[in-house]
Every structure is written in C-alpha cells, then in structure tokens.
C-alpha cells in the first residue's frame, strides 16, 4: 500500500496491491471508500506492471466509481484484482 500527497497539497492518492508472482489469492468482491472527500479518479487493475509492461486495467463494466466509493460490479467482476488506485481532494479552506 502507498499513500501520497500532491505538491500543492490539494490531492492525495492511495494505491493498494498484492505482491507480484503466482498467487492463489483472489477477490470475489471489493470496496474502497474515501470519507470526508470525493473521488477525483479511480481505477482497478487485473494485473500490475512487470517486465516493462503496463498495468492491465479491469474492464469498465467490472467496477463502479461513485462519489466516495469504488466497488466491484456484482455479476460482472471476474475476481481478478491486483491493484486499486484512488485519488481524492484534500479538504481546502478559503480565507
């Protein structure tokens, strides 16, 4: 897992992934939630980058991105989740 903050402190990111290599671990469902903010970007991947190749995203119909949650789409999710990335806005107070 990694958590980051943009240079201007307006966005934060959170990525969760499982280790590379052969795994018998599979997910039948998933949900990530941001509290106190809204999601600006989210993506889920069936395979993470290895050997110079890029991450392989899930098909758009396999998951839903709401205002504050990312969840599997029941009946469409193929149980192949390797990585989940979510970006949200930080709280910002105007003077």
Phi, psi and omega in degrees: 000143174222147178231135181222165180227136180292162181301327181268007178062022181263336182233147172232155180231152176221127176236135178234133181212164175258159182298155177291166176100181182293132181218140175262005177277126174222155184254133175267343178200161174204156177205132173236138183227136173256127180257135177082010179204176176242154181283129175265329182202143174206146174208150179238146186233141178273340180211134179269158184302137177204145175058038178081001179265160181274164172301148178252110183288153171294159174293143182306329181283352182277343181212159181240138174248116178259192181296322182226004181225154170235125183223159174293156176258106185305132180088346180244336182289127185272010178063030178237081179246121178250333185205144176226128179237132180227136177237132180226165177277143172279163175290136184227122180256128176275147177274000000 
